[in-house]
Amino acid sequence: MTEQHEPDKAGDLLTPRETAERLHVHPRTLIRMAERAELDPVVLPSGHRRYRREEVERIVAPTATPVKAAS
């Protein structure tokens, strides 16, 4: 479900390019992910899509590999 964005929360949003880089996917994949309800983009009044940082981080977190300190 897409929604209109409140301007005061713009810092919590990522551009499609930033989101794609963070998820290691092509920007077009973001559209497919939204169609499958895997991502819920925010549509700005201009019609551009943005993605919530916390939602993207939840997707990234399970795949992140912890870094061990050198001994």
C-alpha positions in Angstrom: 0.0 0.0 0.0 1.5 3.3 -1.0 0.8 6.5 0.9 1.4 10.2 0.6 4.4 11.4 2.6 4.6 14.0 5.4 7.4 16.4 4.6 8.7 16.5 8.2 9.9 12.9 8.0 11.9 13.2 4.8 15.2 12.2 6.6 13.7 8.7 7.3 13.3 8.1 3.5 15.7 6.6 1.0 15.7 7.3 -2.7 15.2 4.3 -5.1 19.0 4.4 -5.8 19.9 4.4 -2.1 17.5 1.6 -1.4 18.7 -0.5 -4.3 22.3 -0.1 -3.3 21.5 -1.1 0.3 19.6 -4.2 -0.8 22.1 -5.0 -3.6 19.3 -5.1 -6.2 18.5 -3.2 -9.4 16.2 -0.2 -8.9 13.5 -2.0 -11.0 13.5 -4.8 -8.6 12.1 -2.4 -6.0 9.0 -2.0 -8.1 8.5 -5.7 -8.3 9.1 -6.0 -4.5 6.4 -3.4 -4.0 4.0 -5.3 -6.3 4.6 -8.5 -4.2 4.0 -6.4 -1.0 7.6 -6.9 0.1 8.2 -3.2 0.3 5.7 -0.4 0.9 6.9 2.7 -1.0 5.9 6.2 0.0 4.7 8.3 -3.0 5.7 11.9 -2.7 3.3 14.7 -4.1 5.6 14.8 -7.1 4.9 11.1 -7.8 8.4 10.0 -6.9 8.8 6.9 -4.7 10.8 6.8 -1.5 11.4 3.9 0.9 11.4 4.0 4.7 14.8 3.5 6.1 13.5 1.3 9.0 11.7 -1.0 6.5 14.8 -1.4 4.4 17.0 -2.0 7.5 14.6 -4.8 8.6 15.1 -6.5 5.2 18.9 -6.1 5.3 19.3 -7.1 9.0 18.7 -10.9 8.6 21.3 -11.1 5.7 23.9 -9.0 7.5 27.0 -10.9 8.5 28.5 -9.8 11.8 32.1 -8.7 11.7 34.4 -10.4 14.2 37.1 -8.4 15.9 40.7 -9.4 15.1 42.4 -11.2 18.0 
